[in-house]
Amino acid sequence: ANLELWQGPDNTPYKMRVYVEDGAQRSFNCVIETPRGPNTVAIRNTANLEFPLVAGVVPSEVRGERINPMAGAKSTPRTIQGGALRTYPFDPNVESVRIVLQTDGRPLNSRIELLQGPNNIKQVMEVYTEDGMERPFYAVVETPGTGNVVRVVNTATM
């Protein structure tokens, strides 16, 4: 599926492509910051007709307050330079992981993959946002089973 945030008629400050192997086992959930003015979220199913999806957009009731996705985090954020890759393995008893990507105000280009076993891709998110501080990427990914690893690739240039 493709997800876009539209701000005005000719501005798309946030784009995301999402692939999920089994949506019943691993649903996709994310939070999109929508500062400054009216915004529209567009979701387009790019799969074949035989693969429908159920999508929903729920507005936050909090205005003017920023979400702190790192509140209560058990790990320290790490810098991933342009073109670099970092993997995050975790224990089999972990049911879901929180993924937060942000920049210092520059554009954010990345590819996030959930792997189960060596190179067995279960979920992929390709993210672009024109300002990774104002609109960071924040998602909760379900991780059923064993051998799960999150791989993050900074696809931006250095």
C-alpha positions as CSV (number, residue, x, y, z in Angstrom):
1,A,0.0,0.0,0.0
2,N,1.1,3.6,-0.5
3,L,0.4,6.2,2.2
4,E,0.8,9.9,1.7
5,L,0.2,13.0,3.7
6,W,-1.1,15.9,1.6
7,Q,-0.7,19.5,2.8
8,G,-2.4,21.8,0.4
9,P,-2.8,21.1,-3.3
10,D,0.8,20.6,-4.4
11,N,2.7,19.5,-1.3
12,T,3.3,15.9,-0.2
13,P,5.7,16.2,2.8
14,Y,5.3,12.5,3.9
15,K,5.2,9.3,1.7
16,M,5.4,5.7,2.7
17,R,5.2,2.4,0.9
18,V,4.3,-0.6,3.0
19,Y,4.4,-4.3,2.3
20,V,3.1,-6.9,4.8
21,E,3.3,-10.6,4.0
22,D,0.3,-11.5,6.3
23,G,-1.8,-8.6,7.5
24,A,-3.8,-10.9,9.8
25,Q,-0.7,-11.9,11.7
26,R,1.2,-8.6,11.5
27,S,-1.0,-5.6,11.1
28,F,0.6,-2.2,10.3
29,N,0.2,0.8,12.7
30,C,1.9,4.1,12.5
31,V,1.6,7.7,13.8
32,I,1.9,10.6,11.5
33,E,2.5,14.2,12.8
34,T,0.4,16.7,11.0
35,P,1.5,20.2,12.0
36,R,0.5,23.5,10.4
37,G,-2.8,23.7,8.8
38,P,-5.2,21.2,7.2
39,N,-3.8,17.9,6.1
40,T,-5.2,14.9,4.2
41,V,-4.0,11.3,4.6
42,A,-4.3,9.2,1.4
43,I,-4.0,5.4,1.5
44,R,-3.8,3.5,-1.8
45,N,-3.9,-0.3,-2.1
46,T,-1.3,-1.2,-4.7
47,A,-2.0,-5.0,-4.5
48,N,-4.1,-7.0,-6.9
49,L,-7.9,-7.0,-6.6
50,E,-7.7,-10.4,-4.8
51,F,-5.8,-8.8,-1.9
52,P,-8.1,-6.1,-0.3
53,L,-7.0,-4.3,2.8
54,V,-8.7,-2.6,5.7
55,A,-7.4,0.9,6.5
56,G,-8.3,3.5,9.1
57,V,-7.2,6.9,10.0
58,V,-7.9,8.1,13.6
59,P,-7.2,11.7,14.5
60,S,-5.5,12.5,17.8
61,E,-7.5,14.5,20.3
62,V,-4.4,16.3,21.5
63,R,-3.7,19.6,19.8
64,G,-0.4,21.5,20.1
65,E,1.3,18.7,22.0
66,R,3.9,16.6,20.4
67,I,4.0,12.8,20.9
68,N,7.1,11.6,22.6
69,P,7.6,8.2,21.0
70,M,10.8,7.6,23.0
71,A,9.0,7.9,26.3
72,G,9.7,4.7,28.3
73,A,12.1,3.3,25.7
74,K,14.5,0.6,26.9
75,S,17.2,1.3,24.3
76,T,19.3,4.3,23.4
77,P,18.8,5.9,20.0
78,R,21.7,5.5,17.6
79,T,22.7,7.5,14.5
80,I,22.6,5.7,11.2
81,Q,24.6,7.6,8.6
82,G,23.5,8.0,5.0
83,G,23.7,4.7,3.1
84,A,24.4,2.7,6.3
85,L,22.5,-0.3,7.6
86,R,21.8,-1.3,11.2
87,T,20.1,-4.5,12.5
88,Y,18.2,-4.9,15.8
89,P,17.7,-8.5,16.9
90,F,15.5,-9.2,20.0
91,D,14.2,-12.0,22.1
92,P,11.4,-14.4,21.0
93,N,9.2,-13.3,23.9
94,V,8.9,-9.8,22.4
95,E,5.4,-9.3,21.0
96,S,5.9,-5.9,19.3
97,V,8.6,-3.3,18.8
98,R,8.4,0.5,18.6
99,I,10.4,2.0,15.7
100,V,11.2,5.7,15.8
101,L,13.2,7.5,13.1
102,Q,13.9,11.2,13.1
103,T,16.5,13.6,11.8
104,D,17.8,17.0,12.8
105,G,15.4,18.8,10.4
106,R,16.7,17.3,7.2
107,P,14.7,15.0,4.9
108,L,14.4,11.4,6.1
109,N,14.7,8.6,3.6
110,S,14.8,5.0,4.9
111,R,13.8,1.4,4.4
112,I,12.7,-0.6,7.5
113,E,12.4,-4.4,7.2
114,L,11.1,-7.0,9.6
115,L,12.9,-10.2,9.0
116,Q,12.2,-13.6,10.4
117,G,15.1,-15.9,9.8
118,P,17.9,-15.1,7.3
119,N,16.6,-12.8,4.6
120,N,13.0,-13.9,5.0
121,I,11.2,-10.5,4.7
122,K,7.9,-10.3,6.5
123,Q,7.3,-6.5,6.4
124,V,8.8,-3.6,4.6
125,M,8.3,0.2,5.1
126,E,9.9,2.7,2.7
127,V,9.6,6.1,4.3
128,Y,10.2,9.7,3.0
129,T,9.5,12.8,5.0
130,E,10.7,16.2,4.0
131,D,11.6,17.1,7.6
132,G,12.4,14.3,10.0
133,M,12.2,16.4,13.0
134,E,8.8,18.0,12.3
135,R,7.4,14.7,11.0
136,P,9.4,11.7,12.4
137,F,8.5,8.1,11.5
138,Y,6.9,6.2,14.4
139,A,5.4,2.8,14.1
140,V,4.6,-0.2,16.3
141,V,5.4,-3.5,14.6
142,E,4.0,-6.8,15.8
143,T,6.7,-9.6,16.0
144,P,5.1,-13.0,16.4
145,G,7.3,-16.1,16.3
146,T,11.0,-16.5,16.8
147,G,14.1,-15.2,15.0
148,N,12.7,-11.7,14.3
149,V,15.2,-8.9,13.4
150,V,14.5,-5.3,12.4
151,R,16.8,-3.9,9.7
152,V,17.0,-0.2,9.1
153,V,18.7,1.2,6.0
154,N,19.3,5.0,5.7
155,T,18.7,5.4,2.0
156,A,19.6,9.1,2.0
157,T,22.9,10.2,0.7
158,M,25.7,11.1,3.1
